[in-house]
Amino acid sequence: MRRVYLDNNATTPVLPEVFEAMGPYFAEHFGNASSIHHHGQETRSAVERARESVAALLGCRSSEIVFTSGGTEADNLAISGVVRAGDHVITSTIEHHAVLNSCKHLEAMGCEVTYVRVDGRGLVDPDEIRHALRPQTRLITIMMANNETGVLQPVEEIGKIAAEADVYFHADAVQAAGKAAIDVNRLGCDLLSLSGHKMHAPQGVGALYVRKGTVLEAMLYGGSHERSRRAGTENVPGIIGLGKAAQLAIEAMQRGDLAKMGAMRDHIEQKILAEVESSGVNGVGAPRVPNTTNIHFDYIEGEALVIALDLKGLAVSTGAACSSGAIEPSHVLTAMGLPSDTARASLRFSLGKQNTPEEIQFALDLVPRTVARLRELSPVYNRTAVSS
Ligand SMILES: Cc1ncc(COP(=O)(O)O)c(C=O)c1O
């Protein structure tokens, strides 16, 4: 059966070039990067080259990059690394659970957290952040791109507010890396999270940018790896993969690939909205990364539609992969003011570098038919159709 994967915000396939770059670092160049002999030194220099590639993607110094086990660890390290008991933190209601649950933990430890709201397009208002500032505010943590809607937050403005107030600014850029230009100096952030598996590197590797001079308390106790900011023997093949993926992301952006991806995404939206009545794009009108669209198909359950599409070979998602199966509607969509029925009827389509126009056509042939079939079975839809 043909299978088309449009769930790249959940995870992306490792690109062949990335896989090839990693290959020698399993059995051939297997040294521990901390060893002083040949094997260790060869691995060390490869890790440092990867660090330079990641730094080039973000416009920072390689010494400001700390490799982690992924986006969740990078978010946790950023937050717990700078916040102390009694501090105040500002975040938003639409963050990933890696940030939201880190903030919940801070609250349990005696910190106060302000969760700023978003508007109907899913955008944080920088003025709300400014108003939330207090003398005890230590950190502002706002994501660059939302994982469910792709909406890009006004991070540059937020960075200015943080700088004026002399408060740390952390940006979760896990869903922005490779899909939008990132320059940590333009953003004015002190901390920024990345995850390998959202940008065609493997799962289980990520990075945290830590601006020089930031006093960061380590989360793990152990050796003095990563300049004492993250103890533990490095995941060398993963790091090599992340470095290669960063290099490919830079090249792709220079080639103008993002505009092509955006055109494919726009095509999906136009076709679906034209062919499926009572559907609409969540987050429309806000700046978005070019690979993501989140569409509501009223009168049906998103979960049922995901399963029906999967049975025909199309993989999409109802929102954050980690909350799939939960009965609760997406916290992101409800924070945007969507009624819970509409939030439950929403699907995320997210593109990756591997997707082709033929695959998009496959999805466009399948989705309207499947929605129509599910609606035929829906008592709510039939009642509404009859009464109107
Ligand atoms: C915005 C965002 N932040 C953080 C994470 C966590 O990253 P990881 O899966 O590498 O732990 C994700 C993963 O979905 C994400 O989308």
The ligand as an SDF file (V2000), in Angstrom:
LIG
                    3D

 16 16  0  0  0  0  0  0  0  0999 V2000
    7.8470   23.1900   20.0850 C   0  0  0  0  0  0  0  0  0  0  0  0
    8.4550   21.9460   20.6450 C   0  0  0  0  0  0  0  0  0  0  0  0
    9.2730   22.0330   21.6940 N   0  0  0  0  0  0  0  0  0  0  0  0
    9.8660   20.9570   22.2300 C   0  0  0  0  0  0  0  0  0  0  0  0
    9.6430   19.6890   21.7300 C   0  0  0  0  0  0  0  0  0  0  0  0
   10.3240   18.5100   22.3440 C   0  0  0  0  0  0  0  0  0  0  0  0
   11.3740   18.0620   21.5270 O   0  0  0  0  0  0  0  0  0  0  0  0
   11.9200   16.5560   21.6430 P   0  0  0  0  0  0  0  0  0  0  0  0
   10.9000   15.6660   20.9920 O   0  0  0  0  0  0  0  0  0  0  0  0
   13.2160   16.5710   20.9000 O   0  0  0  0  0  0  0  0  0  0  0  0
   12.1060   16.2610   23.0880 O   0  0  0  0  0  0  0  0  0  0  0  0
    8.7750   19.5490   20.6410 C   0  0  0  0  0  0  0  0  0  0  0  0
    8.4450   18.1990   20.1210 C   0  0  0  0  0  0  0  0  0  0  0  0
    7.3610   17.9800   19.6030 O   0  0  0  0  0  0  0  0  0  0  0  0
    8.1740   20.6960   20.0770 C   0  0  0  0  0  0  0  0  0  0  0  0
    7.3560   20.6200   19.0300 O   0  0  0  0  0  0  0  0  0  0  0  0
  1  2  1  0
  2  3  1  0
  2 15  2  0
  3  4  2  0
  4  5  1  0
  5  6  1  0
  5 12  2  0
  6  7  1  0
  7  8  1  0
  8  9  2  0
  8 10  1  0
  8 11  1  0
 12 13  1  0
 12 15  1  0
 13 14  2  0
 15 16  1  0
M  END
$$$$
